[in-house]
Amino acid sequence: MPRRAWSIIIITALIGVGFAAFTAHLLYQKEQEAIRKELHKDVNNAAMALAREVNLGLELLYAVKNHFDAGHRLNARNFQPLTSGVLKRHPSFKSIEWADIVMHHQRRHYTQGMTAAQPDRTSFNIVELNDQSQLVTASRRDMYFPLRFTSGNNQSDAVMGYDLGSTPITRQALKTSFNTGVPVATPATTMERAYGDVRGFLLIMPILVDPEQLAGDDTQDLRGFLVAVIDVETLVNLAIKTVINDGINYTLIDTTDPNHRQVLHTHRVELAQMKDSLAQQPAEPILFAGREWELVGYPTVSYMQQRQSWVPMWTFLIGSGIFFVICYLLYRLQARAYSVQVQVEQKTHALKDANSRLESMTKCDGLTGLYNRTQFEQALEREIQRAVRDEAPLSLMLVEIQHLSNYNSQYGRVAGDQLIRQVAKAIDEMLKRPGDLVCRYTGSQFIAILPRTEGASRLGEECVTAVKRLQIPFEDEPESRVAVFVGGVTVTKQKEMTASRLCAYGEIGLTRAKTDIDKGWHWMVVS
């Protein structure tokens, strides 16, 4: 088909497909924007639910604080009933604990007093966890924060007297809460308790002697600390599972320290995640008790598939189909004329191939594939003219297979033809320069034109060695293998450069090579 006709058809098809693709893309972008808004809304709703759950825990802890601020006596009998109701209301609270503050000089009197107050139990001591997670006597510190009462799952004598200030993180949180008078939450970590390890955080609230004080200036102003052990996984599941869509993966991150973002909880519905701009939708930050949390949602494949329609795809396919029908009609109008043109071109191409093969047959030797003697003579004339013009040396190398007629008589004509092809290939591969030309000269002779070749005498020896390396057996030869004679000439005097002289010099070199059977080669330099 003519190029102009194809151009019209292709342009029409491209315009049609482009228009259909543009329309489908607009529809797809609208759908993506709607999905993005819905995803952001779902993640924000989940974050708001989590914030409500955290604030509810704070309110419950404040209720306990107000009870003690009202002057109620602090003992195990009124601590347990009050805090057990909070634990039932808020399942993420694993336990609520009371921690005293004890200075080092008060430690002995404090432990003696606690032991006397509990005559039915073993002696009271301030303890901490060692590297093997065993409770041992607390090491010396200026200030201790031993547990005095516990409730919930942590009601065990084993943790009584455990120093919450034995770790730097909790110790700093306790001091900050006392100095500011407000609740302080610790970073999430794995905490060891009597009922097992808990992946959570401590919510610490100071109880002051004077409730009207905003903060304490002295340890005497402090009655103690309310400490809630909160399980992060339970808190997140309780707040989010009933709110967030099942097709959304989410991750809760503690971003209080921008340089150290801590992953608190990860929920994965599906392993596969989207890789486009919808892959991450952060919600508004959750702020409480000195911490800042961020909830990040990731849509799953099923979430996207449920909300994506086939409208953009059908729009593209139908629009493209209409324009393809138009292009097909244009194609059919040109088909007949094009088929005739193709047939003519095929016949023309076949004729050119036949002419090319015929030309190759006239230029090349049918047995070896090298140029024949006619092409050699034409190439030699061109190289002589170039050498004279450029004042450059020119070399000629003549190679003859030794006793080829005896080889044919002994091994047959077919083996002799195979020998000629092998020798021709070895000579052609030895001469690696692009300008070198190897031709079939006579039945047993080859000739090579070597333009701009100085110090070419080494080629004679290399050629003899290359043929011997073939290891073609020949019993009548001295070394019982096929060998060649090589005669060469290098002419540096441009006036001496004629085709007949070069060939004559080559013949002379070959004749002298035959007299030197040990070497098998001879090279002449005419200058």
C-alpha positions as CSV (number, residue, x, y, z in Angstrom):
1,M,0.0,0.0,0.0
2,P,1.4,3.5,-0.8
3,R,3.0,5.3,2.0
4,R,0.5,8.2,1.7
5,A,-2.4,5.8,2.2
6,W,-0.8,4.2,5.2
7,S,-0.1,7.7,6.6
8,I,-3.7,8.6,6.4
9,I,-4.8,5.3,8.0
10,I,-2.3,5.5,10.8
11,I,-3.0,9.2,11.6
12,T,-6.7,8.4,11.7
13,A,-6.2,5.5,14.0
14,L,-3.8,7.5,16.3
15,I,-6.3,10.3,16.5
16,G,-9.1,7.9,17.3
17,V,-7.2,5.9,19.9
18,G,-5.8,9.1,21.4
19,F,-9.2,10.7,21.7
20,A,-10.7,7.5,23.3
21,A,-7.7,7.2,25.6
22,F,-8.0,10.8,26.7
23,T,-11.7,10.4,27.5
24,A,-11.1,7.2,29.4
25,H,-8.3,8.8,31.3
26,L,-10.5,11.6,32.4
27,L,-13.1,9.2,33.7
28,Y,-10.4,7.1,35.4
29,Q,-9.0,10.2,37.2
30,K,-12.5,11.1,38.4
31,E,-12.9,7.6,39.9
32,Q,-9.4,7.8,41.5
33,E,-10.2,11.1,43.1
34,A,-13.4,9.7,44.5
35,I,-11.6,6.6,45.9
36,R,-8.9,8.8,47.4
37,K,-11.4,10.9,49.2
38,E,-13.3,7.9,50.5
39,L,-10.0,6.3,51.7
40,H,-9.0,9.5,53.4
41,K,-12.4,9.7,55.1
42,D,-12.2,6.0,56.3
43,V,-8.7,6.5,57.7
44,N,-9.7,9.8,59.5
45,N,-12.7,8.1,61.0
46,A,-10.5,5.3,62.3
47,A,-8.1,7.9,63.8
48,M,-10.9,9.8,65.4
49,A,-12.2,6.5,66.9
50,L,-8.8,5.7,68.3
51,A,-8.5,9.2,69.7
52,R,-11.9,8.9,71.4
53,E,-10.8,5.5,72.9
54,V,-7.6,7.0,74.3
55,N,-9.4,10.1,75.7
56,L,-11.9,7.8,77.3
57,G,-9.1,6.0,79.1
58,L,-7.8,9.3,80.3
59,E,-11.2,10.3,81.6
60,L,-11.5,7.0,83.5
61,L,-8.1,7.5,85.0
62,Y,-9.1,11.1,86.0
63,A,-12.1,9.7,87.7
64,V,-9.9,7.5,89.9
65,K,-7.7,10.5,90.5
66,N,-10.6,12.7,91.6
67,H,-11.6,10.0,94.1
68,F,-8.3,10.2,95.8
69,D,-8.2,14.0,95.5
70,A,-11.4,14.0,97.5
71,G,-9.4,12.7,100.5
72,H,-10.4,9.1,100.4
73,R,-8.0,6.9,102.3
74,L,-5.6,4.9,100.1
75,N,-5.5,1.2,100.9
76,A,-5.9,-2.1,99.1
77,R,-9.6,-2.4,100.3
78,N,-10.7,0.7,98.4
79,F,-8.1,0.7,95.6
80,Q,-9.2,-2.7,94.2
81,P,-13.0,-2.1,93.8
82,L,-12.5,1.4,92.3
83,T,-10.0,0.3,89.7
84,S,-11.6,-3.0,88.8
85,G,-14.6,-1.1,87.4
86,V,-12.3,1.0,85.2
87,L,-10.6,-2.2,83.9
88,K,-14.0,-3.7,82.9
89,R,-15.0,-0.5,81.1
90,H,-11.8,-0.3,79.2
91,P,-10.4,-3.7,78.1
92,S,-7.1,-2.2,76.8
93,F,-6.2,-1.4,80.4
94,K,-4.3,-4.5,81.5
95,S,-3.9,-3.2,85.1
96,I,-3.9,0.0,87.2
97,E,-1.1,0.4,89.6
98,W,-0.2,2.8,92.5
99,A,3.5,3.8,92.8
100,D,4.9,5.6,95.7
101,I,7.9,8.0,95.6
102,V,10.7,7.1,98.0
103,M,14.1,8.9,98.4
104,H,17.2,6.9,99.1
105,H,17.5,8.0,102.7
106,Q,13.9,6.9,103.2
107,R,14.3,3.4,101.7
108,R,15.0,1.4,104.9
109,H,12.2,3.0,106.9
110,Y,9.8,2.6,103.9
111,T,10.5,-1.1,103.5
112,Q,10.2,-1.7,107.2
113,G,6.9,0.1,107.3
114,M,5.4,-1.8,104.4
115,T,6.6,-5.1,105.9
116,A,4.9,-4.3,109.2
117,A,1.7,-3.3,107.4
118,Q,1.5,-6.7,105.8
119,P,2.3,-9.2,108.6
120,D,0.7,-12.1,106.6
121,R,3.2,-11.7,103.7
122,T,6.9,-12.0,103.3
123,S,9.1,-9.1,103.9
124,F,8.6,-6.1,101.5
125,N,11.6,-5.0,99.4
126,I,12.2,-2.6,96.5
127,V,13.1,-4.7,93.5
128,E,13.9,-4.4,89.8
129,L,14.5,-6.7,86.8
130,N,18.0,-7.8,85.9
131,D,19.4,-8.8,82.5
132,Q,17.9,-12.3,83.0
133,S,14.4,-10.9,83.6
134,Q,14.6,-11.9,87.3
135,L,13.4,-9.7,90.2
136,V,16.4,-8.7,92.3
137,T,16.9,-6.0,95.0
138,A,17.0,-2.6,93.3
139,S,20.4,-0.9,92.9
140,R,21.1,2.3,94.7
141,R,19.4,5.4,93.2
142,D,18.5,8.8,94.6
143,M,14.8,8.2,94.0
144,Y,12.6,5.1,93.8
145,F,9.1,4.6,92.5
146,P,8.0,1.2,94.0
147,L,4.6,-0.4,93.2
148,R,2.3,-0.4,96.3
149,F,-1.0,-1.5,94.9
150,T,-2.0,-3.3,91.7
151,S,-5.3,-4.4,90.2
152,G,-6.5,-6.4,87.2
153,N,-4.4,-9.2,85.8
154,N,-1.3,-8.0,87.7
155,Q,-2.6,-8.8,91.2
156,S,0.5,-10.7,92.3
157,D,2.8,-10.3,95.3
158,A,5.7,-10.9,92.9
159,V,5.5,-7.3,91.5
160,M,4.9,-5.5,94.8
161,G,7.8,-3.2,95.4
162,Y,8.8,-3.2,91.7
163,D,10.6,0.1,91.0
164,L,9.0,1.8,88.0
165,G,12.0,4.1,87.9
166,S,14.4,1.2,87.2
167,T,14.4,2.0,83.5
168,P,15.4,5.4,82.1
169,I,12.2,5.8,80.0
170,T,9.7,5.3,82.8
171,R,11.9,7.2,85.3
172,Q,11.9,10.3,83.0
173,A,8.1,10.0,82.4
174,L,7.5,9.8,86.2
175,K,9.6,12.9,86.9
176,T,8.0,14.8,84.0
177,S,4.5,14.0,85.2
178,F,5.4,15.2,88.8
179,N,7.0,18.4,87.6
180,T,4.1,19.3,85.2
181,G,1.2,17.9,87.1
182,V,-0.4,16.4,84.0
183,P,-0.6,12.8,82.7
184,V,2.4,11.6,80.7
185,A,2.5,8.5,78.4
186,T,5.7,6.6,77.8
187,P,6.9,5.4,74.4
188,A,5.5,1.9,73.5
189,T,7.7,-1.0,74.5
190,T,7.4,-4.6,75.6
191,M,6.8,-4.6,79.3
192,E,7.2,-7.6,81.5
193,R,4.4,-8.2,84.0
194,A,3.3,-11.1,86.2
195,Y,0.7,-12.1,83.6
196,G,3.2,-12.0,80.7
197,D,4.8,-9.6,78.3
198,V,2.7,-6.7,77.1
199,R,3.3,-4.6,74.0
200,G,2.1,-1.3,75.3
201,F,2.8,1.9,77.2
202,L,2.3,3.4,80.6
203,L,-0.1,6.2,81.3
204,I,1.2,8.0,84.4
205,M,-0.9,10.5,86.4
206,P,0.5,12.2,89.6
207,I,-1.7,12.4,92.7
208,L,-0.8,15.6,94.7
209,V,-1.3,16.2,98.4
210,D,-3.1,19.5,97.4
211,P,-5.4,18.9,94.4
212,E,-5.4,22.6,93.6
213,Q,-1.7,22.4,92.8
214,L,-0.8,22.3,89.1
215,A,2.5,20.7,89.8
216,G,4.8,19.7,92.7
217,D,7.9,21.5,93.8
218,D,8.9,19.0,96.3
219,T,8.4,15.2,96.8
220,Q,6.5,16.0,99.9
221,D,3.8,17.5,97.7
222,L,3.2,14.1,96.0
223,R,1.0,11.3,97.4
224,G,2.0,8.9,94.5
225,F,1.3,8.0,90.9
226,L,-1.6,6.3,89.2
227,V,-0.1,4.1,86.5
228,A,-2.2,2.4,83.8
229,V,-0.7,-0.4,81.8
230,I,-2.3,-0.1,78.3
231,D,-2.0,-2.8,75.6
232,V,-1.6,-1.1,72.2
233,E,-3.0,-4.0,70.2
234,T,-6.1,-4.3,72.3
235,L,-6.6,-0.5,72.2
236,V,-6.3,-0.4,68.4
237,N,-8.5,-3.4,67.8
238,L,-11.1,-2.0,70.2
239,A,-11.2,1.4,68.5
240,I,-10.6,0.7,64.8
241,K,-11.9,-2.7,63.9
242,T,-15.6,-1.6,64.0
243,V,-14.9,1.6,62.1
244,I,-12.3,1.0,59.4
245,N,-13.1,-0.7,56.1
246,D,-12.0,-4.4,55.9
247,G,-10.1,-3.6,52.7
248,I,-7.7,-1.1,54.2
249,N,-4.3,-2.0,55.7
250,Y,-3.2,0.4,58.4
251,T,-0.1,1.2,60.5
252,L,0.0,3.2,63.8
253,I,3.2,5.2,64.2
254,D,4.5,7.2,67.2
255,T,5.7,10.5,65.7
256,T,6.5,12.2,68.9
257,D,10.2,12.3,68.0
258,P,10.4,13.1,64.2
259,N,13.9,11.6,64.1
260,H,12.8,8.3,65.6
261,R,9.4,7.2,64.2
262,Q,8.2,4.1,66.1
263,V,5.8,1.7,64.5
264,L,3.3,0.7,67.3
265,H,0.9,-1.6,65.4
266,T,0.5,-2.9,61.9
267,H,-2.6,-4.6,60.4
268,R,-2.5,-6.3,57.1
269,V,-5.5,-7.7,55.3
270,E,-3.6,-8.5,52.1
271,L,0.1,-8.6,51.4
272,A,-0.3,-6.9,48.0
273,Q,-0.5,-3.1,48.1
274,M,-1.2,-0.5,45.5
275,K,1.9,1.3,44.2
276,D,0.3,4.5,43.0
277,S,-0.5,7.8,44.8
278,L,-3.3,6.0,46.7
279,A,-0.8,3.7,48.4
280,Q,-0.6,5.9,51.6
281,Q,-3.2,8.1,53.2
282,P,-2.2,9.5,56.6
283,A,-4.9,10.8,59.0
284,E,-4.8,13.8,61.3
285,P,-2.4,13.3,64.2
286,I,-3.7,11.9,67.5
287,L,-2.4,13.9,70.5
288,F,-2.6,12.8,74.2
289,A,-0.5,12.9,77.3
290,G,2.5,14.3,75.6
291,R,2.5,11.7,72.7
292,E,1.7,12.2,69.0
293,W,0.4,9.2,67.0
294,E,-0.3,9.0,63.3
295,L,-2.5,6.4,61.6
296,V,-1.5,5.6,58.0
297,G,-3.9,3.7,55.8
298,Y,-3.0,1.6,52.7
299,P,-5.7,0.4,50.3
300,T,-5.7,-3.3,49.3
301,V,-6.3,-4.6,45.8
302,S,-9.8,-5.7,46.8
303,Y,-10.6,-2.2,48.1
304,M,-9.6,-0.7,44.8
305,Q,-11.4,-3.4,42.7
306,Q,-14.7,-2.9,44.6
307,R,-14.7,0.8,43.8
308,Q,-13.3,0.9,40.2
309,S,-15.8,0.5,37.4
310,W,-15.3,-0.7,33.8
311,V,-16.7,2.6,32.4
312,P,-13.2,4.0,31.5
313,M,-12.2,0.7,29.8
314,W,-15.4,0.3,27.9
315,T,-15.2,4.0,26.8
316,F,-11.7,3.4,25.4
317,L,-12.6,0.1,23.7
318,I,-15.8,1.4,22.0
319,G,-14.1,4.7,20.9
320,S,-11.1,2.8,19.6
321,G,-13.4,0.3,17.8
322,I,-15.3,3.0,15.9
323,F,-12.1,4.5,14.6
324,F,-10.6,1.1,13.7
325,V,-13.7,0.4,11.6
326,I,-13.1,3.6,9.7
327,C,-9.4,2.7,9.3
328,Y,-10.4,-0.8,8.0
329,L,-12.7,0.8,5.3
330,L,-9.8,3.0,4.2
331,Y,-7.6,0.0,4.1
332,R,-9.9,-2.0,1.9
333,L,-10.1,0.9,-0.6
334,Q,-6.4,0.6,-1.1
335,A,-6.0,-3.2,-0.8
336,R,-6.4,-4.2,-4.4
337,A,-4.0,-1.6,-5.8
338,Y,-1.5,-2.4,-3.0
339,S,-1.7,-6.2,-3.7
340,V,-0.7,-5.6,-7.4
341,Q,2.1,-3.4,-6.3
342,V,3.4,-6.0,-3.9
343,Q,3.4,-8.7,-6.6
344,V,5.5,-6.4,-8.8
345,E,7.9,-5.7,-6.0
346,Q,8.3,-9.4,-5.2
347,K,9.1,-10.3,-8.8
348,T,11.6,-7.4,-9.0
349,H,13.2,-8.5,-5.7
350,A,13.5,-12.1,-7.0
351,L,15.2,-10.8,-10.1
352,K,17.6,-8.7,-8.1
353,D,18.5,-11.7,-5.9
354,A,19.1,-13.8,-9.1
355,N,21.4,-11.1,-10.5
356,S,23.2,-10.8,-7.2
357,R,23.8,-14.6,-7.1
358,L,25.0,-14.5,-10.7
359,E,27.3,-11.6,-9.9
360,S,28.7,-13.5,-6.9
361,M,29.3,-16.6,-9.0
362,T,31.3,-14.5,-11.5
363,K,33.4,-12.8,-8.8
364,C,34.0,-15.6,-6.3
365,D,35.6,-19.0,-6.5
366,G,33.0,-21.7,-6.2
367,L,35.0,-24.0,-4.0
368,T,36.5,-21.7,-1.4
369,G,34.2,-18.6,-1.6
370,L,37.3,-16.4,-2.0
371,Y,37.5,-13.9,-4.8
372,N,38.7,-15.4,-8.1
373,R,41.6,-14.4,-10.2
374,T,39.7,-11.8,-12.3
375,Q,38.7,-9.9,-9.2
376,F,42.2,-10.3,-7.9
377,E,43.6,-8.5,-10.9
378,Q,41.1,-5.7,-10.7
379,A,41.8,-5.2,-6.9
380,L,45.5,-5.3,-7.5
381,E,45.3,-2.4,-10.1
382,R,43.3,-0.4,-7.6
383,E,45.7,-1.0,-4.7
384,I,48.7,-0.1,-7.0
385,Q,47.1,3.2,-7.9
386,R,46.4,4.0,-4.3
387,A,49.9,3.0,-3.2
388,V,51.5,5.2,-5.9
389,R,49.2,8.1,-5.0
390,D,49.8,7.8,-1.3
391,E,53.5,6.8,-1.7
392,A,52.8,3.8,0.5
393,P,54.4,0.3,0.4
394,L,52.5,-2.6,-1.0
395,S,53.0,-6.3,-0.4
396,L,51.9,-9.5,-2.2
397,M,51.9,-13.0,-0.7
398,L,51.7,-16.2,-2.9
399,V,50.8,-19.5,-1.1
400,E,51.0,-22.9,-2.7
401,I,49.8,-26.2,-1.2
402,Q,52.7,-28.7,-1.4
403,H,52.1,-31.7,-3.7
404,L,48.4,-31.2,-4.1
405,S,48.2,-33.6,-7.0
406,N,49.8,-36.4,-5.0
407,Y,47.3,-35.7,-2.2
408,N,44.4,-36.0,-4.7
409,S,45.9,-39.3,-6.0
410,Q,46.3,-40.7,-2.5
411,Y,43.1,-39.5,-0.8
412,G,40.8,-38.7,-3.7
413,R,39.4,-35.5,-5.3
414,V,36.8,-34.9,-2.6
415,A,39.4,-34.9,0.1
416,G,41.5,-32.6,-2.0
417,D,38.7,-30.1,-2.3
418,Q,38.2,-30.2,1.5
419,L,41.9,-29.6,1.9
420,I,41.8,-26.5,-0.3
421,R,38.8,-25.1,1.7
422,Q,40.6,-25.7,5.0
423,V,43.8,-24.0,3.8
424,A,41.8,-21.1,2.3
425,K,40.0,-20.6,5.7
426,A,43.3,-20.7,7.6
427,I,44.9,-18.1,5.4
428,D,41.9,-15.8,5.5
429,E,41.6,-16.0,9.3
430,M,45.4,-15.3,9.7
431,L,45.1,-12.0,7.8
432,K,42.9,-10.0,10.2
433,R,43.3,-6.5,8.8
434,P,40.1,-5.2,6.9
435,G,42.2,-4.0,3.9
436,D,43.9,-7.4,3.3
437,L,42.4,-9.4,0.4
438,V,42.9,-13.2,-0.2
439,C,42.0,-14.7,-3.6
440,R,42.1,-18.1,-5.3
441,Y,45.0,-17.8,-7.8
442,T,45.3,-21.2,-9.4
443,G,44.3,-24.8,-8.5
444,S,46.8,-25.1,-5.6
445,Q,47.7,-21.5,-5.1
446,F,46.3,-18.5,-3.2
447,I,47.4,-14.9,-3.4
448,A,46.9,-12.1,-0.9
449,I,47.2,-8.3,-1.4
450,L,48.5,-6.6,1.6
451,P,48.3,-2.7,1.4
452,R,50.5,-0.5,3.6
453,T,52.4,-3.5,5.0
454,E,56.0,-2.9,6.2
455,G,57.9,-5.7,7.9
456,A,55.6,-8.2,6.3
457,S,58.2,-11.0,6.2
458,R,56.8,-12.5,9.5
459,L,53.5,-13.2,7.6
460,G,55.3,-15.9,5.6
461,E,56.3,-17.8,8.7
462,E,52.9,-17.3,10.3
463,C,51.1,-18.6,7.2
464,V,53.3,-21.8,7.1
465,T,52.6,-22.3,10.9
466,A,48.9,-21.7,10.5
467,V,48.6,-24.5,7.9
468,K,50.7,-26.9,9.9
469,R,48.5,-26.2,12.9
470,L,45.6,-27.7,11.0
471,Q,47.3,-31.2,11.4
472,I,46.0,-32.5,8.1
473,P,47.6,-35.9,7.6
474,F,49.7,-36.5,4.4
475,E,51.9,-39.6,4.5
476,D,54.1,-38.6,1.6
477,E,55.3,-35.4,3.3
478,P,58.4,-35.3,5.6
479,E,56.3,-34.4,8.7
480,S,53.3,-36.6,7.6
481,R,51.1,-33.6,7.3
482,V,50.1,-31.1,4.7
483,A,52.4,-28.0,4.3
484,V,52.5,-25.0,2.1
485,F,55.2,-22.9,0.3
486,V,54.9,-19.1,0.9
487,G,56.6,-16.5,-1.3
488,G,56.1,-12.8,-0.7
489,V,57.3,-9.4,-1.8
490,T,57.1,-5.9,-0.4
491,V,57.6,-3.0,-2.9
492,T,58.4,0.4,-1.4
493,K,59.6,2.0,-4.7
494,Q,56.4,3.3,-6.4
495,K,57.9,3.3,-9.9
496,E,58.4,-0.5,-9.6
497,M,54.7,-1.0,-8.8
498,T,53.0,-2.7,-11.7
499,A,50.7,-5.7,-11.6
500,S,53.0,-7.8,-13.8
501,R,56.1,-6.9,-11.7
502,L,54.4,-7.6,-8.4
503,C,53.2,-11.0,-9.6
504,A,56.6,-11.8,-11.1
505,Y,58.3,-10.9,-7.8
506,G,55.8,-13.1,-6.0
507,E,56.5,-16.0,-8.3
508,I,60.3,-15.6,-7.7
509,G,59.7,-15.5,-3.9
510,L,57.6,-18.7,-4.2
511,T,60.3,-20.4,-6.3
512,R,62.9,-19.6,-3.7
513,A,60.7,-20.8,-0.9
514,K,60.5,-24.2,-2.6
515,T,64.3,-24.5,-2.6
516,D,64.3,-23.9,1.2
517,I,62.3,-26.9,2.3
518,D,63.1,-26.4,6.0
519,K,61.6,-22.9,6.1
520,G,59.0,-23.2,3.4
521,W,58.8,-19.5,2.9
522,H,60.8,-16.6,1.4
523,W,60.1,-12.9,1.4
524,M,61.6,-10.2,-0.9
525,V,61.8,-6.5,-0.3
526,V,62.2,-4.3,-3.4
527,S,63.1,-0.7,-2.6
